[in-house]
Amino acid sequence: VVPLLERPFFWRAEDYHQDYYIKNPWNYEYYKERCGRTKRLKEVWGEEQYNCYHDLELTCFNKTAVNEDGVSIEAVVNVKNAPEGSGKVRGAPVWGIIVAVVFAVGVLCLLVVGFMTPSCKKKLSIEEGKDESVVEKEAADLP
């Protein structure tokens, strides 16, 4: 058993952390889909219950809810006017695309340099007057 102790301090996160789903809807939708949150909630609650609790029209609750004291109250949805998610699987966020492109360009540069080095050495050796068969053997021995 783990005791629940009162926390002596609470630090509120900086403003840029607040309402992340509103400020960065594309990144949030990507995270939400890729981490498997929606899928897991549907497994635990069931598809019908999940849809009921994510219905912005509150059709399952007749626009009312019961609070912790058992009192019926008017249910309010989307108080902060967050944009509704598209429901589509989105690609990587912009920062992910940039990292992937930079990585791909780096690998491409390494490949080009790697393939050109032996042929450049071969060309230089031929210009210096070495026998072409010796140059080919030396190029084959390069890593």
N, C-alpha and C positions, 0 to 999 in steps of 0.2 A: 504494500500500500504506500502510495506517495502522498505526503501531506500537502494540502493546498495552503500556501502561506501568502499573506498579504505582501505585495511588493512595496518597498519603501519609496521608490521613485518611478516616475514615468517620463520618458523623454519623447516628445512629439517629433516626428520626422520632419526634415526640412520641407519647405513648400514644394520644391520640384518633385518630391516623392508623393505628394498628395494628389489624388484623383488621376493617377497614371492612366487608367483606362479611358479617361476623357481626353487627356492631353496627347496620348500616343495610341490611338485606337488600333492602328495597323499592327504595331509591335505587340499590344496586349492581345489582340485576336490571334496572332501567330503563337504567342506563348500559351494562351488558353487552349488552343487546338493541339499544339505539339506536346504539351505536358500530359495530355490525356484527361484533363479535369472533367470535361463534358462527358466523355465516355464513361469515366468512373462514376460520376453522379447518376448517370442513367442506369448503370449496373446496380448501384446501391438503392436508389429510389424507385427505379422502374421508369420506363419511357413516359407513361401517362402522368405520373406524379411530377417528373422533371418538367414536362411541358406546362403543367398546371402552374408551377411556381415560377416559371419564366415567361408567363403570358402577361404582356403589358396591359391587356384589357381587363385582367382579373376576373375572367368569366367563371373560373372555378370557385371563386369566393363571393360572388355577387357584390364585388367592390367593398367587402367588409372583411375584417380579420378579428381574431380574438387575441387580446394581449395576455401577458403572464398572470394577470389577476382574474382572467376569465371574462373580461368585459369586451363586448363587441365594439370595435372602433372602425372608422372609415380607413380603408387601406389606401396608401399613397404610393405611387410607383414613379420611379425615375425623377426624383425631386431635383436632381442636378442637370436634367436634360442631356444625359449622355446619349451619344448617337447609338442607334441599335446596330449590333453586329450584323454583318452581311450573311453569316452562316456558311460562307464559302471557305474552303481551305485556302489560305493565302500562302504566298511564297515567303521567303526569308525577309526579315526587315532590312531596311536600306543599309545599315551598318554591316549586316551579314553579307550582303551582295558585294559591298566594297572590299571587305576582307577577302572574299573568294576571288575577286578579279585581281587584286594585288598579288595574291598567292599564285594564281595561274600565270600571270605575267612573269613573276620571278622564276617559276619552274621552266617556262618557255625560254627565258634568257639563258638559264643554266644548260638546257638541252642544246640550244644553238651554239653556245660557246664550246660545249663538250664535243659536238660533231665537227665544228670548224677547226679546232686545235690540231687534230691529226692531219687533216688535209692541208692546213697552212704549213705545218712542219714538213710535209712531203714536198710541197711546192718550193719551199725555201731550200731544201736539200737538193732538189733537182737543179735549181738555179745555181747552186754552189758547185755543181758538176758531179755529184755522186751518182752512182749507177742506180737506175730506177728500181731494179729488183732488190737492192740493199735497202733503199728507202721504204719500199713496201713492207719488207720484213720488219724494219724498225717501227713503222706505223702500226703493224699488227701486234707488236709487243707492248704498245702503250695501253694503259688502263682505260 
